[in-house]
Amino acid sequence: MAKFLIVGLGNIGPEYALTRHNAGFMVLDRMAAQHGFTFTMNRLAYTAKWQHKGKQLFLIKPTTFMNLSGRAVQYYMKQENIPIENILIVTDDKDLPFGKLRLKPKGSPGGHNGLRNIDEVLSTQEYARLRVGIGSNFQKGRQVDFVLGQFPEDELIQLPDYLDRIADVALAFCTMGIQFAMNNYNQ
């Protein structure tokens, strides 16, 4: 049975729960709520295992904080013996408008410290990433406040449907392959 590692990036703690930077955590939490699995605290991450359409999915929410996410990714990649082509990193992206998403088979960190750390720890950029648009409605020098800020009410209303769509992309990556998922979901 093929194994996949889905990594939702975010920061632990209630003060970060609904912040834009926690979009990766929110996607995995939404998947858990929809499909009835739960996360448990383990080494370096909250983890869950779930079988879906003949695939073994291993999902993690690193507890290392965003900027050290690579440690958890590397640990569980090795621990679960998952090849790099079966890894999907779900992360926020301020360069995409809210409601848009982009799945890519590889790429640069694009200024994202979580992705930068994963690149450094894995010594490669050759892993799939699903970028979740959070928009960039902030003044110069206020990026940190924006990404660590809460979604405004109009976006909170749209958030459940958006998270459902992102979860569908992650599952399509695992069951149908990256090319199918990119062709059918990228905006």
Accessible surface in RSA format (square Angstrom, percent):
REM  Atomic radii and reference values for relative SASA: ProtOr
REM  Chains: A
REM  Algorithm: Lee & Richards
REM  Probe-radius: 1.40
REM  Slices: 20
REM RES _ NUM      All-atoms   Total-Side   Main-Chain    Non-polar    All polar
REM                ABS   REL    ABS   REL    ABS   REL    ABS   REL    ABS   REL
RES MET A   1   140.21  72.6  62.23  41.2  77.99 185.7  73.63  62.6  66.59  88.2
RES ALA A   2    43.25  39.8  25.46  39.3  17.79  40.5  36.11  50.8   7.15  18.9
RES LYS A   3    63.55  31.0  59.57  36.6   3.97   9.5  35.20  31.7  28.34  30.2
RES PHE A   4    17.42   8.7  17.39  10.8   0.03   0.1  17.39  10.5   0.03   0.1
RES LEU A   5     0.11   0.1   0.00   0.0   0.11   0.3   0.00   0.0   0.11   0.3
RES ILE A   6     0.12   0.1   0.12   0.1   0.00   0.0   0.12   0.1   0.00   0.0
RES VAL A   7     0.00   0.0   0.00   0.0   0.00   0.0   0.00   0.0   0.00   0.0
RES GLY A   8     0.00   0.0   0.00   N/A   0.00   0.0   0.00   0.0   0.00   0.0
RES LEU A   9     0.08   0.0   0.00   0.0   0.08   0.2   0.03   0.0   0.05   0.1
RES GLY A  10     0.91   1.1   0.00   N/A   0.91   1.1   0.00   0.0   0.91   2.0
RES ASN A  11    12.12   8.4  11.06  10.7   1.05   2.5   0.36   0.9  11.76  11.4
RES ILE A  12    51.47  29.3  47.17  35.1   4.30  10.4  50.25  36.2   1.22   3.3
RES GLY A  13    32.67  40.3   0.00   N/A  32.67  40.3  18.86  51.8  13.81  30.9
RES PRO A  14   124.32  90.6 104.51  95.3  19.81  72.0 110.75  91.4  13.56  84.3
RES GLU A  15   113.38  65.1  89.04  67.4  24.34  58.0  61.58 119.1  51.81  42.3
RES TYR A  16    50.21  23.4  50.21  28.6   0.00   0.0   9.89   7.4  40.32  49.7
RES ALA A  17    53.86  49.5  41.45  64.0  12.41  28.2  47.13  66.4   6.73  17.8
RES LEU A  18    80.69  44.9  80.38  57.5   0.31   0.8  80.38  56.5   0.31   0.8
RES THR A  19     1.44   1.0   1.44   1.5   0.00   0.0   1.40   1.9   0.04   0.1
RES ARG A  20    22.51   9.5  22.51  11.5   0.00   0.0   0.00   0.0  22.51  13.6
RES HIS A  21    26.76  14.6  26.76  18.6   0.00   0.0  14.12  14.6  12.64  14.7
RES ASN A  22     3.26   2.2   3.26   3.2   0.00   0.0   0.00   0.0   3.26   3.2
RES ALA A  23     1.78   1.6   1.63   2.5   0.15   0.3   1.78   2.5   0.00   0.0
RES GLY A  24     0.01   0.0   0.00   N/A   0.01   0.0   0.00   0.0   0.01   0.0
RES PHE A  25    16.41   8.2  16.41  10.2   0.00   0.0  16.41   9.9   0.00   0.0
RES MET A  26    15.26   7.9  12.39   8.2   2.87   6.8  12.90  11.0   2.36   3.1
RES VAL A  27     0.00   0.0   0.00   0.0   0.00   0.0   0.00   0.0   0.00   0.0
RES LEU A  28     0.00   0.0   0.00   0.0   0.00   0.0   0.00   0.0   0.00   0.0
RES ASP A  29    62.61  43.9  57.25  57.0   5.36  12.7  27.19  64.0  35.42  35.3
RES ARG A  30    72.53  30.5  69.00  35.2   3.53   8.4  10.21  13.9  62.32  37.8
RES MET A  31     0.00   0.0   0.00   0.0   0.00   0.0   0.00   0.0   0.00   0.0
RES ALA A  32    10.56   9.7   9.09  14.0   1.47   3.3   9.09  12.8   1.47   3.9
RES ALA A  33    85.04  78.2  47.03  72.6  38.01  86.5  59.58  83.9  25.45  67.4
RES GLN A  34    82.78  46.3  44.13  32.3  38.65  92.0  30.12  64.1  52.66  39.9
RES HIS A  35    72.33  39.5  45.27  31.5  27.06  69.2  35.67  36.8  36.67  42.7
RES GLY A  36    69.65  85.9   0.00   N/A  69.65  85.9  36.23  99.4  33.43  74.9
RES PHE A  37    21.65  10.8  12.23   7.6   9.41  24.5  17.24  10.5   4.41  12.6
RES THR A  38   107.64  76.6  93.80  95.1  13.84  33.0  71.07  95.5  36.57  55.3
RES PHE A  39    36.05  18.0  12.21   7.6  23.84  62.0  12.21   7.4  23.84  68.2
RES THR A  40    80.92  57.6  76.46  77.5   4.47  10.6  67.92  91.2  13.00  19.7
RES MET A  41   112.97  58.5  88.82  58.8  24.15  57.5  88.53  75.3  24.44  32.4
RES ASN A  42    66.25  45.7  55.60  53.7  10.65  25.6  17.08  41.1  49.17  47.5
RES ARG A  43   149.90  62.9 133.75  68.2  16.15  38.5  51.53  70.4  98.38  59.6
RES LEU A  44    32.28  18.0  24.62  17.6   7.66  19.3  26.63  18.7   5.65  15.2
RES ALA A  45     0.00   0.0   0.00   0.0   0.00   0.0   0.00   0.0   0.00   0.0
RES TYR A  46    77.41  36.1  77.41  44.0   0.00   0.0  36.06  27.1  41.36  51.0
RES THR A  47     8.33   5.9   7.11   7.2   1.22   2.9   0.30   0.4   8.03  12.1
RES ALA A  48     6.40   5.9   0.23   0.4   6.17  14.0   6.40   9.0   0.00   0.0
RES LYS A  49   118.93  58.0  94.34  57.9  24.59  58.6  50.93  45.8  68.00  72.4
RES TRP A  50    37.71  15.1  32.00  15.5   5.71  13.4  25.26  13.5  12.44  20.2
RES GLN A  51   110.11  61.6  91.22  66.7  18.89  45.0  27.11  57.7  83.00  62.9
RES HIS A  52    31.76  17.4  28.06  19.5   3.70   9.5  19.54  20.1  12.22  14.2
RES LYS A  53   159.71  77.9 120.07  73.7  39.63  94.4  81.42  73.3  78.29  83.4
RES GLY A  54    53.50  66.0   0.00   N/A  53.50  66.0  33.33  91.5  20.17  45.2
RES LYS A  55    53.18  25.9  53.18  32.6   0.00   0.0   6.79   6.1  46.38  49.4
RES GLN A  56    30.48  17.0  30.43  22.2   0.05   0.1  11.80  25.1  18.69  14.2
RES LEU A  57     0.00   0.0   0.00   0.0   0.00   0.0   0.00   0.0   0.00   0.0
RES PHE A  58     9.95   5.0   9.95   6.2   0.00   0.0   9.95   6.0   0.00   0.0
RES LEU A  59     0.00   0.0   0.00   0.0   0.00   0.0   0.00   0.0   0.00   0.0
RES ILE A  60     0.00   0.0   0.00   0.0   0.00   0.0   0.00   0.0   0.00   0.0
RES LYS A  61    24.02  11.7  24.02  14.7   0.00   0.0   0.61   0.5  23.41  24.9
RES PRO A  62     0.82   0.6   0.76   0.7   0.06   0.2   0.76   0.6   0.06   0.4
RES THR A  63    20.87  14.8   9.71   9.8  11.15  26.6   3.51   4.7  17.36  26.2
RES THR A  64    14.29  10.2   2.41   2.4  11.88  28.3  10.99  14.8   3.30   5.0
RES PHE A  65    94.32  47.2  94.03  58.2   0.29   0.8  94.32  57.2   0.00   0.0
RES MET A  66     3.96   2.0   3.78   2.5   0.18   0.4   3.78   3.2   0.18   0.2
RES ASN A  67    82.97  57.2  77.00  74.4   5.97  14.4  23.82  57.3  59.15  57.2
RES LEU A  68    84.19  46.9  84.19  60.2   0.00   0.0  84.19  59.1   0.00   0.0
RES SER A  69     0.40   0.3   0.40   0.5   0.00   0.0   0.00   0.0   0.40   0.6
RES GLY A  70     0.00   0.0   0.00   N/A   0.00   0.0   0.00   0.0   0.00   0.0
RES ARG A  71   116.63  49.0 112.24  57.2   4.39  10.5  39.92  54.6  76.70  46.5
RES ALA A  72     0.00   0.0   0.00   0.0   0.00   0.0   0.00   0.0   0.00   0.0
RES VAL A  73     0.00   0.0   0.00   0.0   0.00   0.0   0.00   0.0   0.00   0.0
RES GLN A  74    56.11  31.4  56.11  41.0   0.00   0.0   4.38   9.3  51.73  39.2
RES TYR A  75    54.78  25.6  48.58  27.6   6.20  16.1  33.90  25.5  20.88  25.7
RES TYR A  76    10.19   4.8  10.19   5.8   0.00   0.0   8.67   6.5   1.52   1.9
RES MET A  77    38.77  20.1  37.20  24.6   1.57   3.7  36.29  30.9   2.48   3.3
RES LYS A  78   146.55  71.5 123.50  75.8  23.06  54.9  87.95  79.2  58.60  62.4
RES GLN A  79   109.07  61.0  78.04  57.0  31.03  73.9  12.44  26.5  96.63  73.3
RES GLU A  80    20.06  11.5  18.40  13.9   1.66   4.0   1.97   3.8  18.09  14.8
RES ASN A  81   127.33  87.8 116.45 112.5  10.88  26.2  25.72  61.9 101.61  98.2
RES ILE A  82     5.03   2.9   0.00   0.0   5.03  12.1   0.84   0.6   4.19  11.4
RES PRO A  83    58.68  42.8  46.97  42.8  11.71  42.6  57.97  47.9   0.71   4.4
RES ILE A  84    43.22  24.6  40.60  30.2   2.62   6.3  40.60  29.2   2.62   7.1
RES GLU A  85   120.78  69.3 101.01  76.4  19.77  47.1  61.82 119.6  58.96  48.1
RES ASN A  86    24.87  17.2  24.87  24.0   0.00   0.0   0.00   0.0  24.87  24.0
RES ILE A  87     0.20   0.1   0.06   0.0   0.15   0.4   0.06   0.0   0.15   0.4
RES LEU A  88     0.00   0.0   0.00   0.0   0.00   0.0   0.00   0.0   0.00   0.0
RES ILE A  89     0.05   0.0   0.05   0.0   0.00   0.0   0.05   0.0   0.00   0.0
RES VAL A  90     0.00   0.0   0.00   0.0   0.00   0.0   0.00   0.0   0.00   0.0
RES THR A  91     0.00   0.0   0.00   0.0   0.00   0.0   0.00   0.0   0.00   0.0
RES ASP A  92     3.57   2.5   3.10   3.1   0.46   1.1   0.00   0.0   3.57   3.6
RES ASP A  93    13.59   9.5  10.31  10.3   3.28   7.8   3.36   7.9  10.23  10.2
RES LYS A  94    50.03  24.4  46.76  28.7   3.27   7.8  20.24  18.2  29.79  31.7
RES ASP A  95    99.37  69.6  68.76  68.4  30.61  72.4  32.21  75.8  67.16  67.0
RES LEU A  96    15.04   8.4  14.47  10.4   0.57   1.4  15.04  10.6   0.00   0.0
RES PRO A  97    78.35  57.1  73.69  67.2   4.66  17.0  77.55  64.0   0.80   5.0
RES PHE A  98    35.40  17.7  14.34   8.9  21.06  54.8  14.34   8.7  21.06  60.3
RES GLY A  99    18.24  22.5   0.00   N/A  18.24  22.5  14.22  39.0   4.02   9.0
RES LYS A 100    89.20  43.5  89.20  54.7   0.00   0.0  42.25  38.0  46.95  50.0
RES LEU A 101     0.43   0.2   0.43   0.3   0.00   0.0   0.43   0.3   0.00   0.0
RES ARG A 102    76.51  32.1  76.48  39.0   0.03   0.1  15.85  21.7  60.66  36.8
RES LEU A 103     0.45   0.2   0.00   0.0   0.45   1.1   0.00   0.0   0.45   1.2
RES LYS A 104    86.59  42.2  86.59  53.1   0.00   0.0  31.65  28.5  54.95  58.5
RES PRO A 105    65.28  47.6  56.67  51.7   8.60  31.3  57.19  47.2   8.09  50.3
RES LYS A 106   106.70  52.1 102.03  62.6   4.67  11.1  53.99  48.6  52.71  56.1
RES GLY A 107    21.82  26.9   0.00   N/A  21.82  26.9  21.46  58.9   0.37   0.8
RES SER A 108    64.84  54.8  56.75  75.7   8.09  18.6  33.40  71.1  31.44  44.0
RES PRO A 109    18.20  13.3  18.20  16.6   0.00   0.0  18.20  15.0   0.00   0.0
RES GLY A 110    45.15  55.7   0.00   N/A  45.15  55.7  30.74  84.4  14.41  32.3
RES GLY A 111    48.68  60.0   0.00   N/A  48.68  60.0  26.33  72.3  22.35  50.0
RES HIS A 112    18.20   9.9  12.70   8.8   5.51  14.1  18.14  18.7   0.06   0.1
RES ASN A 113    71.73  49.5  66.25  64.0   5.48  13.2   9.41  22.7  62.32  60.2
RES GLY A 114     0.00   0.0   0.00   N/A   0.00   0.0   0.00   0.0   0.00   0.0
RES LEU A 115     0.00   0.0   0.00   0.0   0.00   0.0   0.00   0.0   0.00   0.0
RES ARG A 116    92.94  39.0  92.94  47.4   0.00   0.0  37.49  51.2  55.45  33.6
RES ASN A 117    19.35  13.3  18.33  17.7   1.01   2.4   3.63   8.7  15.71  15.2
RES ILE A 118     0.02   0.0   0.02   0.0   0.00   0.0   0.02   0.0   0.00   0.0
RES ASP A 119    15.12  10.6  12.01  12.0   3.11   7.3  11.77  27.7   3.35   3.3
RES GLU A 120   113.46  65.1  89.56  67.8  23.90  56.9  47.24  91.4  66.22  54.1
RES VAL A 121    41.27  27.2  23.75  21.5  17.52  42.2  30.43  26.4  10.85  29.4
RES LEU A 122    26.17  14.6   5.59   4.0  20.58  51.7   8.82   6.2  17.35  46.7
RES SER A 123   100.07  84.6  64.21  85.7  35.85  82.6  45.20  96.2  54.87  76.9
RES THR A 124    35.88  25.5  23.94  24.3  11.94  28.4  28.10  37.7   7.78  11.8
RES GLN A 125    73.86  41.3  70.29  51.4   3.58   8.5  18.23  38.8  55.63  42.2
RES GLU A 126    97.35  55.9  90.21  68.3   7.14  17.0  39.34  76.1  58.01  47.4
RES TYR A 127     1.78   0.8   0.09   0.1   1.69   4.4   1.78   1.3   0.00   0.0
RES ALA A 128     5.82   5.3   3.58   5.5   2.24   5.1   3.58   5.0   2.24   5.9
RES ARG A 129     0.04   0.0   0.04   0.0   0.00   0.0   0.04   0.1   0.00   0.0
RES LEU A 130     0.00   0.0   0.00   0.0   0.00   0.0   0.00   0.0   0.00   0.0
RES ARG A 131    24.40  10.2  24.40  12.4   0.00   0.0   7.26   9.9  17.14  10.4
RES VAL A 132     2.48   1.6   2.48   2.2   0.00   0.0   2.48   2.2   0.00   0.0
RES GLY A 133     0.00   0.0   0.00   N/A   0.00   0.0   0.00   0.0   0.00   0.0
RES ILE A 134     1.62   0.9   0.35   0.3   1.27   3.0   0.35   0.3   1.27   3.4
RES GLY A 135    12.87  15.9   0.00   N/A  12.87  15.9  12.87  35.3   0.00   0.0
RES SER A 136    66.30  56.0  47.07  62.8  19.23  44.3  12.73  27.1  53.57  75.0
RES ASN A 137   139.83  96.4 119.08 115.1  20.74  49.9  32.19  77.5 107.64 104.0
RES PHE A 138    60.34  30.2  29.15  18.1  31.19  81.2  39.07  23.7  21.27  60.9
RES GLN A 139   142.35  79.6 134.41  98.2   7.94  18.9  50.08 106.6  92.26  70.0
RES LYS A 140   204.95 100.0 172.09 105.6  32.86  78.2 122.65 110.4  82.31  87.7
RES GLY A 141    75.81  93.5   0.00   N/A  75.81  93.5  40.11 110.1  35.70  79.9
RES ARG A 142   126.48  53.1 125.33  63.9   1.15   2.7  28.94  39.6  97.54  59.1
RES GLN A 143    68.61  38.4  67.77  49.5   0.84   2.0  13.70  29.2  54.91  41.6
RES VAL A 144   100.25  66.0  99.27  89.9   0.98   2.4  99.33  86.3   0.93   2.5
RES ASP A 145    75.82  53.1  62.41  62.1  13.41  31.7  27.50  64.7  48.32  48.2
RES PHE A 146    20.20  10.1  13.58   8.4   6.62  17.2  19.94  12.1   0.26   0.7
RES VAL A 147    13.36   8.8  13.36  12.1   0.00   0.0  13.36  11.6   0.00   0.0
RES LEU A 148    62.53  34.8  47.88  34.3  14.65  36.8  48.16  33.8  14.37  38.7
RES GLY A 149    19.99  24.7   0.00   N/A  19.99  24.7  19.99  54.9   0.00   0.0
RES GLN A 150    98.44  55.0  85.54  62.5  12.90  30.7  49.79 106.0  48.65  36.9
RES PHE A 151     8.03   4.0   2.54   1.6   5.49  14.3   2.54   1.5   5.49  15.7
RES PRO A 152    57.15  41.7  45.00  41.0  12.15  44.2  57.15  47.2   0.00   0.0
RES GLU A 153   135.56  77.8 127.05  96.1   8.51  20.3  45.67  88.3  89.89  73.4
RES ASP A 154    88.11  61.7  81.51  81.1   6.60  15.6  40.62  95.6  47.49  47.4
RES GLU A 155    30.37  17.4  30.37  23.0   0.00   0.0   3.09   6.0  27.28  22.3
RES LEU A 156    66.73  37.2  58.05  41.5   8.68  21.8  58.36  41.0   8.37  22.5
RES ILE A 157   128.28  73.0 106.12  79.1  22.16  53.4 113.33  81.6  14.95  40.6
RES GLN A 158    92.38  51.7  87.43  63.9   4.96  11.8  35.01  74.5  57.38  43.5
RES LEU A 159    10.42   5.8  10.42   7.5   0.00   0.0  10.42   7.3   0.00   0.0
RES PRO A 160    54.19  39.5  54.12  49.3   0.07   0.3  54.19  44.7   0.00   0.0
RES ASP A 161   109.42  76.6 104.00 103.5   5.42  12.8  31.11  73.2  78.32  78.1
RES TYR A 162     8.13   3.8   6.33   3.6   1.80   4.7   7.45   5.6   0.68   0.8
RES LEU A 163    14.81   8.2  14.81  10.6   0.00   0.0  14.81  10.4   0.00   0.0
RES ASP A 164    35.09  24.6  35.09  34.9   0.00   0.0  15.48  36.4  19.61  19.6
RES ARG A 165    75.64  31.8  73.23  37.3   2.41   5.7  46.43  63.5  29.20  17.7
RES ILE A 166     0.00   0.0   0.00   0.0   0.00   0.0   0.00   0.0   0.00   0.0
RES ALA A 167     0.39   0.4   0.39   0.6   0.00   0.0   0.39   0.5   0.00   0.0
RES ASP A 168    67.84  47.5  64.00  63.7   3.84   9.1   8.18  19.3  59.66  59.5
RES VAL A 169     0.00   0.0   0.00   0.0   0.00   0.0   0.00   0.0   0.00   0.0
RES ALA A 170     0.00   0.0   0.00   0.0   0.00   0.0   0.00   0.0   0.00   0.0
RES LEU A 171    16.78   9.3  16.74  12.0   0.04   0.1  16.78  11.8   0.00   0.0
RES ALA A 172     8.33   7.7   4.79   7.4   3.54   8.1   7.44  10.5   0.89   2.4
RES PHE A 173     8.57   4.3   5.88   3.6   2.69   7.0   5.88   3.6   2.69   7.7
RES CYS A 174     3.45   2.6   0.00   0.0   3.44   8.1   0.00   0.0   3.45   3.7
RES THR A 175    31.57  22.5   9.74   9.9  21.83  52.0   4.41   5.9  27.16  41.1
RES MET A 176   115.70  59.9  88.75  58.7  26.94  64.1  68.05  57.9  47.64  63.1
RES GLY A 177    30.09  37.1   0.00   N/A  30.09  37.1  28.22  77.5   1.87   4.2
RES ILE A 178    44.07  25.1  39.74  29.6   4.33  10.4  39.74  28.6   4.33  11.8
RES GLN A 179   107.82  60.3 106.85  78.1   0.97   2.3  54.36 115.7  53.47  40.6
RES PHE A 180    81.87  41.0  75.08  46.5   6.79  17.7  79.29  48.1   2.59   7.4
RES ALA A 181     0.00   0.0   0.00   0.0   0.00   0.0   0.00   0.0   0.00   0.0
RES MET A 182    34.05  17.6  29.17  19.3   4.87  11.6  22.54  19.2  11.50  15.2
RES ASN A 183   110.45  76.2  73.11  70.6  37.34  89.9  25.95  62.5  84.50  81.7
RES ASN A 184    85.84  59.2  53.74  51.9  32.10  77.3  12.96  31.2  72.88  70.4
RES TYR A 185    62.33  29.1  54.92  31.2   7.42  19.3  28.17  21.2  34.16  42.1
RES ASN A 186    52.63  36.3  27.57  26.6  25.06  60.3  14.85  35.7  37.78  36.5
RES GLN A 187    83.56  46.7  47.46  34.7  36.09  85.9  49.83 106.1  33.73  25.6
END  Absolute sums over single chains surface
CHAIN  1 A     8717.4       6966.4       1751.1       4547.0       4170.4
END  Absolute sums over all chains
TOTAL          8717.4       6966.4       1751.1       4547.0       4170.4
